[in-house]
Amino acid sequence: MAKKIYVGNLSYSTTEETLRNQFSQFGEVVSVAIIMDKMTNRSKGFGFVEMAEDGAAAEAISTLNQKEIDGRKVRVNEAEERKPRPRFNK
């Protein structure tokens, strides 16, 4: 089963290809997404990498956490499920 990984403290110049290259050293990368600000179309400084195997994901997390990528020490850990936001009726 695929494992989703959170990658934070990214440089604004980091690309999805850069992340794919970093994580593919550990195993098959299923998907990469850097989260972009809708208004400025600039990176929000974090993203997600999905890896095919749990073991490869665990190795990537332990090796890449606090590693410097594009001049920034990144934070890498298992992604947590997003909690639903409450909806307010107007």
Secondary structure, DSSP 8 states (H G I E B T S, - for coil): --EEEEEES--TT--HHHHHHHHHTTS-EEEEEEEE-TTT--EEEEEEEEES-HHHHHHHHHHHTT-EETTEE-EEEE------------
